[in-house]
Amino acid sequence: MKNKKTQLTILLLIVTIAIIAVLNITLDSYKIKIFTLCGIYIILGLSMNLINGFTGLFSLGHAGFMAVGAYVSALLTMSPELKDSVFYVAPINPFIKMIQLPFPLALIVGGLVAAGVAFLIGAPVLRLNDDYLAIATLGFSEIIRVVITNTQTLTNGSLGLKGITRYTNAWWAWGIAILTIFFMIWLIHGMYGKAFKAIREDEIAAEAMGISLFKHKMMSFVIGAFFAGVGGGLLGHLIGAIDPNMFRFILTFNILLIVVLGGIGSITGTIISATAVTILMEVLRFIESPINLGFINIPGIPGMRMVVFSLMLMGVILFYPKGLMGRAEFNWDYFLKKKFLRNRKKSA
């Protein structure tokens, strides 16, 4: 049975790679960008689900970690000449100016710096619970954004960074998304994943069983921040420009929306909801344009897309209070069991 599952997983991976290759060839540049965004939001959704869903920490600091990852990776991939042209108000720090790394290495460094910031933040705030933790992490996220805005020689301040090479494509986004999915499955099904879930269900009982609450909370927080930093780096290199206003609380809210909609504590749900939300947000753009129905002309109303999207979400939450998947996961056992039962009926 285990070998069969492994074979099916490898087959699914091959099919997924084939689909990415076909879509990368057949779709136009606009649709490819949306497809790439789906992969990035899967990474971001899974990173937040690890903290909020599997460990039960109500963290709202994701936008700050994304900002750190985006700025660090962008600065590391920009050439010294480009940095000189971008930092025209105040000269860039000479040490940062001379550093230039390949895109993959810059992404990893961006993620590690975001994880380091999470470690420094987590030391004081992870001793808090529930709403207090949410307020503290939200506050630190805003502090990060304000620091980025006011460190002119390091981040170019409110002007942001322009002319970033657009290294991110469908292969990079979905390749890292697939690696993130497999890492999360391995982590959650392992010893640490069981500890995370125990903390989520009952902290007192988990501590009584010998689980170090602070250690495992910190581990979850730092790992989630690392992937948030990588996702921020991918997003910056997809758009080609970043500024502090990109990383406001609304960005954290959008990722939290994906987690809640898919199911808090479900990897499968996050993948489905990240893809669905990203595509729907673009599909519904036509609602904001003037519509002629023949007998009536409906003027374009800015923001109507979000109203319709919110109504759709309300409908989903009413019928699926725990999200689309709840805490359920995609499992080969269901399909293998169905096949086994069909074979038994045929043989009978």
Buried (B, 14 or more C-beta within 10 A) or exposed (E): EEEEBEEEEEEEEEEEBEEBEEBBEEBEEEEBBBBBBBBBBBBBBBBBBBBBBBBBBBBBBBBBBBBBBBBBBBBBBBEEEBBEEBBEEEEBBEEBBEBBBEBEEBBBBBBBBBBBBBBEBBEEBBEBEEEEBBBBBBBBBBEBBEBBBEBBBBBBBEBBBBBBEEBBBBBBBBBBBBEBBEBBBEBBEEEBBEBBBBBBEEBEEBBEEEBEBEEBBBBBBBBBBBBBBBBBBBBBBBBBBBBBEBBBBEBBEBBBBBBBBBBBBBBBBBBBBBBBBBBBBBEBEEBBEEEEEEEEEEEEEEEBBEEEBEEBBEEBBEEBEBBBBBBBBBEBEEEBEEEEEEEEEEEE
